[in-house]
Amino acid sequence: MIHVASVLPVACLAFLLSLAGPPPAWSETPEEKGLRIARETRERGKGFGNFTANQTMVLRNKQGQESKRQSRLKVLEAPGDGDKSLFVFDQPRDVKGTAFLIHAHKDKADDQWLFLPALKRVKRISSSNRSGSFMGSEFAYEDMGSPEVERYTYKYLRDEPCGDTTCTVVERFPLTKRSGYRRQVMWQDKDELRVWKVEYYDRKNAHLKTLTLAKYQKYLDRYWQAHEMTMVNHLTGKSTVLTWADFKYRTKLNERDFTRTGLKRAR
């Protein structure tokens, strides 16, 4: 039998192929689709420049007893690399003046430093300690940095109903062996790519923690911010709620504030 393609001129064949358009989306592997969603999320969040916000951290133990911390956050976009973030704690009195600086990176572990006013010194957080508790909360130091796309591999799992919308469910696996997690499962809505839930699994693949995000608001007609984040530790029964307020974009932040030296004068 003679195949049609064997008698068609090359130019005609190329024309017919062009009519078919790009490969359909269903030709993606689950790994390719997961990576594409992560990259689209990153692109959606670019260009904000900087922002500031206030944070209230509520720590709850298994019995429901609470303690609170208040801090201010400054974030500076670093094109070509990860963002720079600075937390400065104002209350309670025993943590007042404590400052935490993060230099996120795309292709290596974040640089993190903690300024302890009682000791008047800056302490570097080593890679081996990133799974430790941040300021007594259920958030680890590892959770506080920006999750750069290049530091994970991905796998799309499914679409499913997500409140009033539909979410993609994507699994991501940290590339660094020093991570406290084996994998994370993330729910994002398909329209705005907002993250609504993340499940964290420890190195033994036990379901360690769940983060839920709520009360999203949009800034500069583009950037979504969750005003409430709740992290529940399923092993200890403890939880931490972060409440955010007073987001301000494109303020006059000083680059020198995001240095190790600047930590000591953070106010």
ZADOSE-484238 format. One record per residue (C-alpha): residue number from 1; residue in one letter; x, y, z. Coordinates in Angstrom, 3 decimals. Layout:
BEGIN
> NUM, A, X, Y, Z
...
END
This chain:
BEGIN
> 1, M, 0.000, 0.000, 0.000
> 2, I, 1.321, 3.453, -0.913
> 3, H, 1.249, 6.022, 1.892
> 4, V, -0.053, 9.452, 0.926
> 5, A, 2.921, 11.141, 2.554
> 6, S, 5.288, 9.311, 0.222
> 7, V, 3.878, 11.064, -2.859
> 8, L, 3.095, 14.506, -1.452
> 9, P, 5.689, 17.229, -2.040
> 10, V, 7.616, 18.126, 1.099
> 11, A, 6.272, 21.672, 1.100
> 12, C, 2.694, 20.446, 0.928
> 13, L, 3.287, 18.030, 3.796
> 14, A, 4.751, 20.798, 5.907
> 15, F, 1.676, 22.920, 5.189
> 16, L, -0.671, 20.155, 6.284
> 17, L, 1.316, 19.620, 9.463
> 18, S, 1.138, 23.320, 10.254
> 19, L, -2.647, 23.190, 10.149
> 20, A, -2.591, 20.673, 12.970
> 21, G, -1.161, 23.309, 15.318
> 22, P, 0.852, 22.566, 18.484
> 23, P, 0.603, 19.197, 20.225
> 24, P, -2.559, 18.970, 22.349
> 25, A, -2.249, 19.605, 26.085
> 26, W, -3.106, 15.975, 26.835
> 27, S, 0.226, 14.973, 25.293
> 28, E, 2.042, 16.379, 28.338
> 29, T, 3.374, 13.935, 30.869
> 30, P, 2.262, 14.474, 34.488
> 31, E, 5.795, 15.698, 35.241
> 32, E, 5.746, 18.207, 32.362
> 33, K, 2.320, 19.519, 33.341
> 34, G, 3.308, 19.928, 36.979
> 35, L, 6.417, 21.892, 35.977
> 36, R, 4.425, 24.048, 33.558
> 37, I, 1.944, 25.012, 36.291
> 38, A, 4.826, 25.917, 38.630
> 39, R, 6.428, 28.098, 35.952
> 40, E, 3.149, 29.814, 35.124
> 41, T, 2.662, 30.582, 38.820
> 42, R, 6.115, 32.157, 38.988
> 43, E, 5.490, 34.292, 35.905
> 44, R, 2.174, 35.486, 37.337
> 45, G, 3.953, 36.733, 40.471
> 46, K, 6.795, 38.631, 38.806
> 47, G, 7.252, 42.383, 38.671
> 48, F, 5.911, 43.440, 42.097
> 49, G, 9.138, 45.250, 43.004
> 50, N, 8.690, 45.158, 46.771
> 51, F, 6.049, 45.132, 49.471
> 52, T, 5.624, 45.460, 53.225
> 53, A, 3.024, 43.914, 55.545
> 54, N, 2.216, 43.352, 59.212
> 55, Q, 1.842, 39.879, 60.647
> 56, T, 0.208, 38.427, 63.765
> 57, M, 1.311, 34.910, 64.682
> 58, V, -0.926, 32.886, 66.997
> 59, L, 0.587, 29.708, 68.452
> 60, R, -1.812, 27.075, 69.822
> 61, N, -0.852, 23.949, 71.707
> 62, K, -2.846, 20.706, 71.778
> 63, Q, -4.930, 21.969, 74.716
> 64, G, -5.883, 25.156, 72.848
> 65, Q, -3.716, 27.517, 74.893
> 66, E, -2.499, 30.484, 72.850
> 67, S, 0.432, 32.852, 72.648
> 68, K, 0.924, 35.681, 70.159
> 69, R, 3.777, 37.304, 68.296
> 70, Q, 3.648, 40.388, 66.104
> 71, S, 6.102, 41.228, 63.367
> 72, R, 6.636, 43.313, 60.246
> 73, L, 7.681, 41.910, 56.897
> 74, K, 9.613, 43.536, 54.073
> 75, V, 10.118, 41.761, 50.752
> 76, L, 12.401, 42.910, 47.932
> 77, E, 12.202, 41.325, 44.492
> 78, A, 15.579, 40.174, 43.154
> 79, P, 15.274, 39.604, 39.390
> 80, G, 17.333, 36.639, 38.252
> 81, D, 17.428, 35.112, 41.729
> 82, G, 15.132, 34.488, 44.692
> 83, D, 13.519, 37.324, 46.657
> 84, K, 14.927, 38.893, 49.829
> 85, S, 12.703, 38.893, 52.922
> 86, L, 13.102, 40.527, 56.329
> 87, F, 10.955, 39.795, 59.405
> 88, V, 11.242, 42.129, 62.409
> 89, F, 9.434, 41.110, 65.629
> 90, D, 7.834, 43.788, 67.826
> 91, Q, 5.914, 41.752, 70.435
> 92, P, 5.963, 40.161, 72.939
> 93, R, 8.707, 41.803, 74.894
> 94, D, 10.962, 38.739, 75.045
> 95, V, 11.297, 38.609, 71.234
> 96, K, 11.170, 42.350, 70.493
> 97, G, 13.939, 43.321, 68.082
> 98, T, 14.516, 39.777, 66.810
> 99, A, 15.045, 39.939, 63.049
> 100, F, 15.129, 37.187, 60.440
> 101, L, 16.654, 37.691, 56.997
> 102, I, 16.263, 35.396, 53.982
> 103, H, 18.110, 35.559, 50.679
> 104, A, 16.284, 33.024, 48.506
> 105, H, 18.084, 31.425, 45.561
> 106, K, 16.930, 29.541, 42.501
> 107, D, 19.700, 26.974, 42.240
> 108, K, 20.921, 26.530, 45.821
> 109, A, 19.695, 26.611, 49.402
> 110, D, 18.523, 29.931, 50.826
> 111, D, 20.868, 32.014, 52.950
> 112, Q, 19.186, 32.700, 56.311
> 113, W, 20.306, 34.771, 59.306
> 114, L, 18.692, 35.454, 62.681
> 115, F, 19.552, 38.508, 64.788
> 116, L, 19.127, 37.898, 68.529
> 117, P, 19.043, 41.240, 70.399
> 118, A, 19.732, 39.680, 73.811
> 119, L, 23.049, 38.319, 72.486
> 120, K, 23.601, 41.263, 70.114
> 121, R, 24.773, 38.938, 67.399
> 122, V, 23.714, 37.532, 64.054
> 123, K, 23.353, 33.769, 63.827
> 124, R, 23.458, 31.992, 60.506
> 125, I, 20.852, 29.235, 60.097
> 126, S, 22.702, 26.236, 58.677
> 127, S, 21.188, 24.011, 56.002
> 128, S, 21.022, 21.128, 58.480
> 129, N, 18.741, 23.174, 60.785
> 130, R, 16.160, 24.302, 58.204
> 131, S, 13.589, 21.772, 59.428
> 132, G, 13.630, 23.348, 62.902
> 133, S, 10.758, 25.444, 64.257
> 134, F, 10.669, 29.118, 63.276
> 135, M, 10.104, 31.237, 66.406
> 136, G, 8.342, 28.358, 68.187
> 137, S, 5.723, 28.014, 65.443
> 138, E, 4.640, 25.041, 63.325
> 139, F, 6.359, 26.701, 60.370
> 140, A, 9.894, 25.465, 59.786
> 141, Y, 12.719, 27.753, 58.658
> 142, E, 12.448, 25.896, 55.368
> 143, D, 8.829, 27.047, 54.981
> 144, M, 9.640, 30.739, 55.309
> 145, G, 11.602, 31.182, 52.083
> 146, S, 10.119, 31.512, 48.621
> 147, P, 9.644, 28.067, 46.985
> 148, E, 11.775, 28.567, 43.871
> 149, V, 10.701, 26.437, 40.916
> 150, E, 14.161, 25.021, 40.235
> 151, R, 14.473, 23.482, 43.694
> 152, Y, 11.741, 20.882, 43.090
> 153, T, 10.580, 18.262, 40.646
> 154, Y, 6.853, 18.096, 39.944
> 155, K, 4.046, 15.715, 39.094
> 156, Y, 0.479, 16.673, 38.189
> 157, L, -1.997, 14.369, 39.921
> 158, R, -5.521, 15.498, 39.054
> 159, D, -8.142, 18.260, 38.910
> 160, E, -10.796, 18.379, 41.618
> 161, P, -13.466, 20.711, 43.055
> 162, C, -11.970, 23.350, 45.343
> 163, G, -14.631, 25.418, 47.103
> 164, D, -16.398, 27.430, 44.409
> 165, T, -13.747, 26.721, 41.800
> 166, T, -11.594, 23.889, 40.427
> 167, C, -8.061, 23.171, 41.607
> 168, T, -5.137, 21.379, 40.094
> 169, V, -3.414, 19.022, 42.527
> 170, V, 0.349, 18.854, 42.010
> 171, E, 2.981, 16.897, 43.915
> 172, R, 6.429, 18.419, 44.294
> 173, F, 9.626, 16.834, 45.559
> 174, P, 12.498, 18.852, 47.091
> 175, L, 15.798, 18.275, 45.309
> 176, T, 17.951, 19.036, 48.335
> 177, K, 18.705, 16.076, 50.578
> 178, R, 18.687, 18.417, 53.586
> 179, S, 14.979, 19.170, 53.244
> 180, G, 12.780, 18.051, 56.127
> 181, Y, 10.195, 16.871, 53.594
> 182, R, 10.013, 13.978, 51.213
> 183, R, 7.207, 15.544, 49.220
> 184, Q, 4.465, 18.169, 49.267
> 185, V, 1.003, 18.103, 47.668
> 186, M, -0.397, 21.465, 46.589
> 187, W, -3.899, 22.623, 45.582
> 188, Q, -4.107, 25.683, 43.268
> 189, D, -7.144, 27.143, 41.560
> 190, K, -6.955, 26.964, 37.771
> 191, D, -8.057, 30.549, 37.098
> 192, E, -5.773, 32.628, 39.311
> 193, L, -3.165, 30.028, 40.376
> 194, R, -3.730, 30.829, 44.060
> 195, V, -2.535, 28.198, 46.511
> 196, W, -5.323, 27.027, 48.848
> 197, K, -3.769, 24.029, 50.575
> 198, V, -0.397, 22.300, 50.943
> 199, E, 0.173, 18.909, 52.587
> 200, Y, 3.687, 18.238, 53.897
> 201, Y, 5.079, 14.709, 54.190
> 202, D, 8.188, 14.022, 56.263
> 203, R, 11.230, 12.009, 55.200
> 204, K, 9.431, 8.788, 56.173
> 205, N, 6.474, 9.818, 53.991
> 206, A, 4.164, 10.371, 56.976
> 207, H, 1.641, 13.217, 56.685
> 208, L, 3.306, 15.723, 58.981
> 209, K, 1.538, 19.075, 58.452
> 210, T, -1.190, 20.799, 56.442
> 211, L, -1.189, 24.460, 55.457
> 212, T, -4.469, 26.114, 54.464
> 213, L, -4.707, 29.621, 53.009
> 214, A, -7.740, 31.919, 53.052
> 215, K, -9.047, 35.486, 52.725
> 216, Y, -7.233, 36.346, 49.519
> 217, Q, -7.102, 39.961, 48.358
> 218, K, -5.766, 41.356, 45.088
> 219, Y, -3.205, 44.158, 44.882
> 220, L, -2.164, 46.328, 41.937
> 221, D, -4.917, 44.521, 40.022
> 222, R, -2.605, 41.523, 39.692
> 223, Y, -0.995, 40.141, 42.844
> 224, W, -3.016, 37.924, 45.185
> 225, Q, -2.132, 37.695, 48.872
> 226, A, -3.681, 35.345, 51.421
> 227, H, -4.482, 37.260, 54.605
> 228, E, -4.730, 34.095, 56.701
> 229, M, -2.491, 31.013, 56.775
> 230, T, -3.030, 28.092, 59.144
> 231, M, -0.420, 25.386, 59.660
> 232, V, -1.557, 22.277, 61.581
> 233, N, 0.927, 19.710, 62.860
> 234, H, -0.804, 16.317, 62.753
> 235, L, 1.790, 14.619, 64.949
> 236, T, 1.748, 17.079, 67.863
> 237, G, -1.742, 18.561, 67.597
> 238, K, -0.252, 22.069, 67.637
> 239, S, -1.128, 24.793, 65.130
> 240, T, -0.020, 28.256, 64.058
> 241, V, -2.192, 30.914, 62.434
> 242, L, -0.577, 33.790, 60.535
> 243, T, -2.814, 36.797, 59.956
> 244, W, -1.583, 39.430, 57.503
> 245, A, -2.619, 43.078, 57.162
> 246, D, -1.562, 46.441, 55.712
> 247, F, 0.047, 45.212, 52.501
> 248, K, 1.804, 48.086, 50.735
> 249, Y, 3.482, 47.635, 47.363
> 250, R, 6.366, 49.498, 45.726
> 251, T, 7.428, 51.406, 48.808
> 252, K, 10.822, 53.027, 49.343
> 253, L, 12.734, 50.072, 50.732
> 254, N, 16.442, 50.344, 51.265
> 255, E, 18.625, 47.603, 49.760
> 256, R, 20.976, 47.931, 52.747
> 257, D, 18.228, 46.701, 55.084
> 258, F, 18.478, 43.291, 53.428
> 259, T, 22.092, 42.689, 54.398
> 260, R, 23.591, 40.812, 57.287
> 261, T, 24.910, 44.087, 58.692
> 262, G, 21.504, 45.708, 58.273
> 263, L, 19.937, 43.068, 60.542
> 264, K, 21.466, 44.681, 63.614
> 265, R, 19.788, 48.007, 62.923
> 266, A, 16.425, 46.561, 61.824
> 267, R, 13.593, 48.478, 63.485
END
